[in-house]
Structures are given as structure tokens and as C-alpha cells.
Amino acid sequence: MLAVGFSDGVVRLLELYRSLGLEEEVGLTPSREAELRLKQALKPHNAPVTAIAFKHSGELLATGSADGTVFFFSVGESCAPIGFIRVPVPIRCLEWAPHEHERNSLLIVCESSYVLEVQAPAAESHTPTSTYEIQALPTLTFHFHSIKARIQREMEIARREALKEKRRKEKEEREKQKADATQEEEEEKKEEEEEEEEELPPLHTPDSPSPMLCAFYSQPGAFWLSMGGYDAGFLYHCRFSEQQEGDPALRQDEPFAFLPMQDTEDDPICTLSFRYCLTVGDRQLLLCGMQTGRVRVFPLQPPDPHLSSLTAVWALSVHDNQYGQVRSVRCSHDDRFVLTAGDDGNIFAFSLLPREQLAGAAPHSPAKIPSPPADIDLEQVVQDIVDPNAYSIETAKQRTELDRLRREAEQRKEERRRRLQELQAQFKELLQRNQSLPEHVRLPPEELELDPRFREEAERLTTQRIREVQKELAWEVERHQIGLKKLQDRFWETLESDIITVVACQSEHRVSTYRLLPPSHRFLKLQGRGQTQRAGQDPRHCRTGSSKGSATGEPDSVPSADEQQPGGQREEEQDDLGVLQRQGVRGRVAGHQGERQQKAAEKAEQVKAKIERRKQEWADLFASKPDKDYEDPADVLALQQAIDNMGDFKLKTAKDFTVPEQLRMNTERKRSQLVILEEEICERKQGLNVRLVRLREEKLQLMSRLQQWGQQLAAVQTQLPAGKRLQVAPLPGLRPEETPERRLQYSPDTLRRFATLREARGRGRGLDEGEEAPSVLHLLQHGHDPAPPTPATPPAHTPHPPHDRALTELEEEMKQVREIRLCHQQEELLSQMREAVWRFDAELQILRHEKLCLDMQMKMADLRHVTLFQELLLLKDFEKRENTLQERLQARVQEENDTRLKWEDCKKQLEVKQQGIVKLQQREKALIASFQASLGDNNKFSDFLTKVFKKKVKRVKKKETSGDEEEQEDSEEDSDEESDWDEEESEGESESGGPLDDSVCPPSCDPALFENTLQLRERRLDLEELLAEEKKSCDTLRKECDALAKKEKIVQASLKAAEGDLELFDREKQQKLNELDVIVPLRLHQIEFLSNGVLPSDLSDALVMNTTMLKALQARIRQLQIEKHEQGDLYRQARQRHIQLIHDHKDMEARIHELEERCEEMMLAKFGRLVDLEVLQTLSGNSQLEELKQDCRAKEAANTQELKQWKAKLTETKRILMEVSRRHTERVCMLNSLLKEKKELEDNLESRQRKMGAQFRERHVEVEERSRLQAVVEAQGREMEALRKEITALSRKGGHMAPPSQPRSAGRRKPKREGGPQPAMPAASQE
């Protein structure tokens, strides 16, 4: 039996049986050995089935789906549903516990974060009543938390520890070997650099959980898990936690072990399978299906729950690398073959044994295919589930339960109704019997009531029912009202203008408005797009104007008053500061010198401002000076417009007619033309409708005035005799078509009349069956509504004279005067009424004539609209090709621009390379010059050293071996160069008579010069290599530039071809447009295409033109002829003016040259050299310098005064010092005399004691004394020289010299004056 899951949630069970016996019994030729037959179709899920797993015993079947449900079935002759459980997320795979485990559990792997273990349900323990959902099924949950970042961190720490250990051992070995000190220092430096470790990788947790791919049991309660995404690259050993309380989503379970898998970071394990293969060394094989379509086989040594023997691996690429993810890997029943299934739709089979072992292995019994059942032909065909919207098992169960409950409720209701009907029949029978009884025995109705509360309850229920019905009817009434409102909004309110007819007063002439509908949403959208496009044309003129302004040198914008104000304030502030500074300077620099300095500064400022103004004028003049190729922007714009609008003067029907750019038509432009035409039609109709509505209002006003005049006329005629009363025309009134808005207005009287007419029509239908009766609405609209009764005005009482007496002459005369006056009033009123009616009819006649003209124009516009619409349909057929050609043209233009940019970039790089080559050549020349300079003159080894310097040495280059053509060419060129160098060397050796040995310095040659020559040769070779590389790259860039130039030419040719194709397409489109028939109504006087004064029958060669356009073209021709003559005269005048200006320019240049020479001569005569006059004019007294000088003079005066005071103090101090010194000198002299006497006595005493040695000792003392005195004299000389220099420096600076200080005696010290002030040092010595 095969279980197959499908994307619509259906699980189909297929039965496999042998078809040979069946076909032989029927008499057919056997086509294949086995057949599949649908045994059962189930739909346990509402989403795609993602996993199916049979228990090892085959008694249970579990299916998982993307809807997060796992359904269990008991397997027998057919699959019977047991129940299902729900999981948090969609399911990835299902795995039953191995048979050696005690627990009968199912491992559920979800697509992300969750792994669950549920105990297998027993079929007899769960009996579904209303649902198949199993509630209390023991479940363990594992919520995976990523530990990959921590694993990588620990691996990095272990790697670094191992590396440190390795370095430590290497260091110990180096210490044992006792290497050189320099080498040890270098290695220690390297170790110090290597010891700077990088930061450890951070601990990272992915934001979205990684997908779970597969899992398998290792031990009871433990399993191995393969992850994808961020956590790929490892197999994680996990265990279900014993603490299962709480929400699993808040728990974070981590694996307790992991196993790194090689090359699975980007190629994770998607499926796993274990098999015991006795034929392969009695080992267990772990078969892994990878995401890239590969299959890996790991041999294991059972039992190995921790996968410690997972070392060797065998891999094979089976399925597609991109789309062939392995979905399943399984072994055959005899463990000889492996079957793989992938997403690429392929199933592959492989042998686990080599062919030799497979052939020599013991034959296994093949799998037995069961025979078909004997009564297979009598079995009914299994009903398949084809409808994707069919109910699932759970939904069908719930629907069945719901139907059962509904049937039970209906049965109970039916029993209650039957019982109620029986009671009602009994009660009616009792009432009839009561009525048949005599009256004195008959019971009243009140006594038949068992309890009044029953009646009250019935009345209450009736009232409640009435309210419910009113609520229902209220909803229905509201629905009909809303429907009526929608109909009014759709057919009446949406009307922008209904048909209003205005009828003349004295005739049947009438004028009607146009019935206008509001514009549709599509029309408004097109109208908005057209307005946007028309508004988008204005910025071009704005940009043209701005460019014109910039070309003529005008400023783009003028600063406003607000913008100018801060600048003005700053200028005023600067002026104020200048005034304050000048006042300060004037205050400091006093006297005539300050005033003179101030005048010079003001004059210099004026000259400087004048020079600045002159420079600004010159700058403005030069800025306004046009270039040699300057053209007036107005002329350029006029020429461009003329070129753009001139077009092709051929007929549009000509085959070589070129459609101008502004006349090229596409669907967007045609739609805009349609929109503009519809807008114009709508505007004209609306204008006429507005005038007609205004005319109707005038008619209403006229009716009111006529009514007033009629009342006045009636009052007048009542006073006139009947013979003198004139006939009055009937007053005009409003007809129903003049007020269409009143058709939907109704009143209660209208509704009553409508009901009356409907009843009358119903009664009259039976009498006149043969005639078609008019509708009620027709009768209601054309009948006269019963007008409200208006109070009749009593006629005016006419006083009649009594018949019994005759009138006097005065009374007769007064009566005639009154009649004459009344007749005049009667005629005036009638004339006013006739004139008002005549004016209204005249206005209506004028408007009627305009309406007829507008109708004709509208017909023309409709014809134009039809033509435009036909052109639009035709352009839609061409739109796809036109878009293709436009895209092709744009692509060519873009390609041309890109190619040009690349060419310019390459050109710049080539220029940079060429500059680099020139610099290298200069360096090479400088190197040769330095070599020649190092040789010197008359060096006998110059020839030898020159040969050594020029010798070409083969230098070994390390090149990467690759198969590229460019590197091969480089190697060939290097070999060619080396061969050339070999030839030159051989020639040099043959000329010299032997090989040149440049490794040994010849005797009597300077070794330093020889070493310098070798170094210069190395530098020369380096420069030659760099020069060769630069030349090679330069050649490459030159070739690239040439290729880009050729490509640009090709692109330009293709661009021209694209433009030509577009032009041909436009011609074809124009020809198709010319084939459309256009209706142009003409009058006979408009036809000028006559043949011998007769209109020809064939008008195919005629040309239809607008008369206004024809006259405008003729007038334009005459105008252009006149402009041509005027432009010729202007050109001749401008030519003469140009020649005159050229002569004046030459004369002015000669004059300027003469003045410059004269100015230079005057400068030389006055200053002795050429000077800058502007700088000379701006020279003036520096106010800051003058201020500093004034401060310096003030400080000098103060210092002089202070110096005088100190000199007086110094004189007094010197005097006191002199007196003290004198007394001290006397005492010293006295002491000196005593000491001399003592010394003489001692000398006499010693002279007697010493012998001849005393003379030599005295001579030594004299020498020492002499040398000491010489040193004192030299020191004094140096001090004098220093003082002389200081005096000279002070005299140059304008300072004052201090009196020289008294030199101290070498042999004595000056006594200090007790209690007196210490002498102060002079200011000069302090400085």
C-alpha cells in the first residue's frame, strides 16, 4: 500500500498488485508486471500535505500538513481516522520512534523553532463524537534556541589557544638553537605583531528563526536535528526538557551537544535515513540528502547514538544543483539499493555494492507483488476527491453533527406544533358545543378563560410581534428609500442639465437646451493629464527666458527690499565704525600732523573707491561684451520656431512626405485632441443652456408683469362701457416642458389624485378591453392638478346714475373726460403688454437662430469627433510598434552617450599614462646624467663602467600560471626582449674579445664607484621595466580608445538607422491616416475646382483647404517678401557699420599703444622705474601706524620723566655710597698698612728661613697674577664691546642710553648700607 499526499490536503491510498494474472484471465496482453489502484481517498487537511509516516508495525499512519495539524489513522483493510492534534507552526517531517524504544511516540519536526514528541493514540481509547481533535494527548515540546554563535566563539578560542601553544613551542626551540641576536629581535617583533589578537566573534542570535530540515531519534527522549539558514553547518543533539510547564513559546531550549559537518554551511542536510547493511561489512549507514542535490553516505559502528564514528564520507552529485533539493533517501527492502527523490522531478536508484560483489552475492528473494483479489471486477470503483473545495474529515464531521442537531430540533418543533394543533381543535370543538347550548346555560367567554394572564401574555406577544414586523418593514422601507435615492442620484441628480424648452408667447416657436451629463471619471482623468501636459509646456518658455537673461548678462533675480535692507544696515554700521575710528584717531593724533594724516586717508579712500568703480565699470563692460559667435537669443528662438514649424510643404498624400516633429501623432496626443474637442463642445452647450435658463427667468418675470398689467387693465375696463372695451389677448403661461424639475415634485393632493386615477383606470380596464389605456403617470402629468381654490375678487362696483333723472351738461362733459382718460390708460397698458411680448419673442427668435447655428457646429464637431476616434483606433494598432521603435531609439541614444563617456574617460587615462611615460623618461635621463657625473673627467675605467651600466641583465619575474591569452602574450614579449638582450650582450662580448665580468671590481678601480655603478644600473633596469609596463598599458588604452571610437561610429550608424525606421513608420502611419474618410460639408460657392466652368464628377484630385488659412498664407507670402527686402537693407547697413567699427578699433589700438609708451617714459623720468599708478594713488598715511607712533612718543616722554627722577635718586644714592666708601676705604687702608707691616715682618722671618727656592716660588706667583689680570682685561674688553653694540642699537631705535654701571672691584666688595634703601638698577640694564 502506498500513501500519497497532495497540495489540496487529500491523502490517497494506492494498492499495488500483480497485473499479469488478471490480464491473462481477461485475455489481454500483459503490458507491465504491476498496477496501482486507488483504494481509498481521504482529506484530513485543508492545506498541502507535507509529511506522511507509517509506524514500523504498519498499524498506524500519521500525516502532517502546512495547516499545523497531525492526523492519525489506524491501518487495516482501510484507513480509519483516529483523531488529530494541533501544533504551533506548519509541519516539516514526521519520524516514528524505533522499535527498540519502549515508548511508542512520534517525533514532529516543524518548519521553524519547534520539535514535538507525542504518544501514539490508541484507536479504541478515542471515540470521536462531535470532533476528531484529541485534547489530552501526552506531548513534549522542544523550543530551539540558536547556539551557533557561541560554538563559533568557542572554536575560535580553542584555535587561538592551539596557535599560542604552537608558537610557545617554536619559541622554545629557537631559544635552544641560539640563533643570532638580530634574527631573534626580528622574530620577537613579529611575535609581538602577531600577539595583537583580533576581537572574538560576537554572540549573535538571528532575528528570524532558522528553518528545521530533519531529525531522527538517538535515544529515548533525545534526537539529532539538522538546521538550515544561519544555524546550518552542524548536527545538534537535543533532549526534551523535563520541565514542560508554561508556555513553550517563552521557553528557550538549547542542544546539549553538537557535531560539525563538513561543507554544510551552504549545503545543509535536508533528509536522513539509517540502514543496517549486512552486505557492507555489517555496518550501519547514514544516508544524507543535501540541498544542492548531493547524496552523502556515512558509515557508522552501531550502536553509536552520539555519532562518534562519523568520520569518513562518500558523496555523489545526483540531482540538479539549483532546483534539485533531495526530498527523500531510502534503501530497498534487501538493503542492496538506494533510492533518491528530488525537487527536480527525478528518482534515481543506486547500488550499495560494486558490480563484482553484487554479482557474487547470494541471490535474494525478490519482493513479492500480491495478486489481485478474485472479486476485483465485482468491487465498486472507489470515489476519488476531485473538488479542491471539498470538506475535510474534521469539517465533514462537524457539519454532520450540526445537521444532526438541526434535525433533532426540527423534530421537537414538529411534535410541539402537532400537539398545539390538537389542543386548538379540541378548544374549537368546545366553543361550538358552548354556542349550541341554550343561552341561559351557555358560558360567557370570560369563564372560558382559565387565567387572564394567558390573554395578557398573548396580547403582549402580539404587540411584540407587531413591533418586530414594524422593525422588519422599517428596514424594508429604508431599503426602498435608499434605492429611490440611488435611482435619483443615478438618473436625475447626475444630470448636469436637463432638457428645458422655452416657448414663444405669440407663436409656437420654441428653443430647447441640451441634455448634458456630467463628465465621466475617465474623461476627467484624461482632462487632468492633458492640462498637466499643457502646463508642462510653460516651463520651457520660462527656461528660455531665463537662459536669455543669463546670455545677455542680466541678473536672474533682483533682491527685494527685505534682502537689501541688511546690506544697507551693514554699510551704515561700517560707516559709523569708520567715523568712530576716525574720531579716535583724530583724538589720539593731535595737532597739524593728525589733520594732515586724516586728509591723506580720506583722499586715498576716495581714490580707492574711484578705482573700484572704474574696475566695476570695466568688468560690466567686458561682461556685456558679446562673443565673436554671439547670436541674439530672440533670433535664435525665432529661427528654431521657424525650423520646427516650417514643416514639409509637400502634400500629406505624397509618398516622400516627412512628418514634422510637432505634427507627429500618437495615442496620447490624439486623446488630448479628443478631450479638448469634448471640452469645447461641453462649454458651448453649457453657454447656450445658461442663456436659455436666463430667458426662462425673463419669461417668468414677464408673466408676473403681464399679470399686474392685466389686473390694472381689468380695473380700467370695468369703468368703461362695453362698447369701448378692447379685446385682451390671453396671457402666456408655463408649459410642463418648460419646468421639467417639477415632474418629481409631489404633494398629498398629487398622491390622492394618483390613487383616484389608478382606481378609475382599474374600473375602466374591464369596459374598454380592446383599447390601450394610457398609463397613470401619463394622465397625472398631462392632466391639470387641482389648483388650490383662490378667492374670487368681487367685481368693482360701478356706480350707475339713477335712471330717474337726466345728466347735466357738466356731468356729461366730466363723463366724457373720464372715458377718454380710461381709454388712454387702456391703450397704454395694451401697448406695454404687446411690446414686452414682442421683445421676448424677438430674443427667443435670435436665440433660436443661434441654436440652429450651434446645432450645425455641433454636427460638425460630432463628425470631427468620429474622425478623431477613428484615428485613435488606428493609432492604437500602431502603438505597440511605435513604442518598440521609440525604445530602440532611446536605447541607441543612451548607448551613444555611454560610449562617448567611456571614450572620454579612456582618453583622459591615456593622457595620464603618456604624462607618466614622459616623467619616467625624464627620470631615466637624470639617472644617466648622474652616472656621467659620477664618472668624472679622465677616468680610465669609464668605458668599462659604461658597459657595466648599459649591460642588460635578465631579471627573474614571478608570474602566476594561468591560461589567459594576455599573460601568454606578455610571456612571449618577455622572451623576445630577453633574446634581444642576449644578442646585444653577445655582440658586446664579441667586440670586447671576451665575456664581460661585472661581478668583480677590476684592480685599481674605486670600489665605491663600482658599487654606485651597479646600483645605478639596477635603478635603470627598474625604470626600463616601469617604462615598458607603462607603454604596454598605453598601447592597451590606445587600442581601447580606437575600439570605442569604432563602436561610437557603429552606434551612430545604428542610431541613424533607428531614426530612419521611425521616419518610415511615421510615413506608413500617415498614409494609413490619409486613407480614412473625412466628411467635410461644403457649399457651392466654396468649390473652386472647376473644369471649363463645370464641376467635374471626379473630385479625387481636389484639395480641401480652410479659406481663412488660405488667405493667411497668401498674406504671409506678401509679408515675407517685404521682410526679405527690409532684412537685406538692414544687412547692408550692418555690413558698412561693421567695417567702420573695424577701422575705429584699429585707430583706438594705435592711440592706446602711443599713450602707454608715453606713460612709461614719464614714469621712468619721474620715478626711475615702472610703478603701479593705482597702488601709488592709494598710498596714504597709515592711521594705525600714526597712532602707534603717537603712543610711542607719549610713552617715551613718560619714561624720560621717570628716568630723570631715578637719576636724581641715583645721584643721591651714589653720594651716600661715596661717603660710606670713603670711610670704608680709610679703614681698609689702615688695615692694609697693618697687614703690610705684618707681612713684611713675616716675609723677613720667612726670608731668613727659606733658601734659594724662595726666588722660584715668587716668580710662579707673579705669573699667576699676570694671567689673572690679563683675563680681567679681556672680560672688560668684551663688556665694552657689548655695551658699544647696545649703544649703537639704542641710538638706531631712537632710545636713550643709561649711564654705565660701576664695575665691581675684583679684590674687594662694596659694603651694604644698613637700614637704607638698596640702589635700584636703571631701566636700560633691566631691559
TAURQUI-V469245 format. One line per field, one symbol per residue. ss: DSSP state (A for helix, B for strand, O for the rest). phi: phi as a letter, one per 30 degrees, with the letter a starting at -180 (. if undefined). A space follows every 10 residues. Layout:
ss: ???
phi: ???
This chain:
ss: OBBBBOOOOO BBBBBBBBOA AAAAAAOOOO OOOBBBBBBB BBOOOOOOBB BBBBOOOOOB BBBBBOOOBB BBBBBOOOBB BBBBBBOOOO BBBBBBOOOO OOOOBBBBBB OBOBBBBBBO OOOOOOOOOO OOBOOOOOBB BBBBOOOAAA AAAAAAAAAA AAAAAAAAAA AAAAAAAOOO AAAAAAAAAA AAAAAOOOOO OOOOOOOOOO BBBBBBBBBO OBBBBBBOAA AOOBBBBBBO OOOOOOOAAA OOBOOOBBBB OOOOOOOOBB BBBBBBBOOO OOBBBBBBBB OOOBBBBBBB OOOOOOOOOO OOOBBBBOOO OOOOOBBBBB BOOOOOBBBB BBOOOOBBBB BOOOAAAAAA OOOOOOOOOO BOOOOOOOOO OOOOOOOOOO OOAAAAAAAA AAAAAAAAAA AAAAAAAAAA AAAAAAAAAA AAAAAAOOOO OOOOAAAAOO OAAAAAAAAA AAAAAAAAAA AAAAAAAAAA AAAAAAAAAA AAAOBBBOOO BBBOOOOOOB BBOOOBBOOO AAAAAAAAAA AAAAAAOAAA AAAAAAAAAA AOOOOOOOOO AAAAAAAAAA AAAAAAAAAA AAAAAAAAOO AAAAAAAAAA AAAAAAAAAA AAAAAAAAAA AAAAOOOOOO OOAAAAAAAA AAAAAAOOOO OOOOOOOOOO AAAOOOAAAA AAAAAAAAAA AAAAAAAAAA AAAAAAAAAA AAAAAAAAAA AAAAAAAAOO OAAAOOOOOO OOOOOAAAOA AAAAOOOAAA AAAAAAAAAA AAAAAAAOOO OOOOOAAAAA AAOOOOOOOO OOOOOOOOOO OOOOOOOOAA AAAAAAAAAA AAAAAAAAAA AAAAAAAAAA AAAAAAAAAA AAAAAAAAAA AAAAAAAAAA AAAAAAAAAA AAAAAAAAAA AAAAAAAAAA AAAAAAAAAA AAAAAAAAAA AAAAAAAAAA AAAAAOOOOO OAAAAAAAAA OOOOOOOOOO OOOOAAAAAA AAAAAAAAAA AAAAAAAAAA AAOOOOOOOO OOOOOOAAAA AAAAAAAAAA AAAAAAAAAA AAAAAAAAAA AAAAAAAAAA AAAAAAAAAA AAAAAAAAAA AAAAOOOOOO OOOAAAOOOB BOOBBOOOOO OOOOOOAAAA AAAAAAAAAA AAAAAAAAAA AAAAAAAAAA AAAAAAAAAA AAAAAAAAAA AAAAAAAOOO OOAAAAAAOO OOAAAAAAAA AAAAAAAAAA AAAAAAAAAA AAAAAAAAAA AAAAAAAAAA AAAAAAAAAA AAAAAAAAAO OOAAAAAAAA AAAAAAAAAA AAAAAAAAAA AAAAAAAAAA AAAOOOOOOO OOOOOOOOOO OOOOOOOOOO OOAAAAO
phi: .ccbcbddic ccccccbdcd ddddddjcdd cadbbcbdca bbbdbcbedc abbcdedidb bbbcbddibb ccbccbdbcc dclbbcbdbe ccabbddedd dddcbbcccd daicbbbbdd dcdddbcdcc acdccccebc bbcdbdbddd dddddddddd dddddddddd dddddddhdd dddddddddd dddddddddd dddbbddcdd dccaaadcbd ibacbcccid ddjbcccbbd ddccdjdddd cbccdcabbd cdhcdcbddc abacbdcddc ihbccccbcc ddjdbcbcdb cddbdchdcd bdbbbbdccd dcccedcabb cddchcbbcb bbddicbcbb cdcddddddd dddcddddcd ddddcddddd ddddccddcd dddddddddd dddddddddd dddddddddd dddddddddd dddddddddd cddddddddd addddddddd dddddddddd dddddddddd dddddddddd cbddddaddc cccddcbcdb bcdddccddd dddddddddd dddddddded dddddddddd ddidddbcdd dddddedddd dddddddddd dddddddddc iddddddddd dddddddddd dddddddddd ddddddddcd bdeddddddd ddddcdicdd dddddcdcdd ddcdcbdddd dddddddddd dddddddddd dddddddddd dddddddddd ddddddddcc dddcdddcdd ddbdcdddbd dddccbbedd dddddddddd dddddddcdd dddddddddd dcdcdddddc dddddddcdc ddddbcdddd dddddddddd dddddddddd dddddddddd dddddddddd dddddddddd dddddddddd dddddddddd dddddddddd dddddddddd dddddddddd dddddddddd dddddddddd dddddichcd cddddddddc dccdcdcdcd dacddddddd dddddddddd dddddddddd ddjaddcccb dddicddddd dddddddddd dddddddddd dddddddddd dddddddddd dddddddddd dddddddddd dddddddccb dbcdddccdb chibdddccd cdbcbddddd dddddddddd dddddddddd dddddddddd dddddddddd dddddddddd dddddcciad bcddddddda dddddddddd dddddddddd dddddddddd dddddddddd dddddedddd dddddddddd dddddddddd cddddddddd dddddddddd dddddddddd dddddddddd dddidcdddd ddddddcbcd ddddicdddd ddddddd
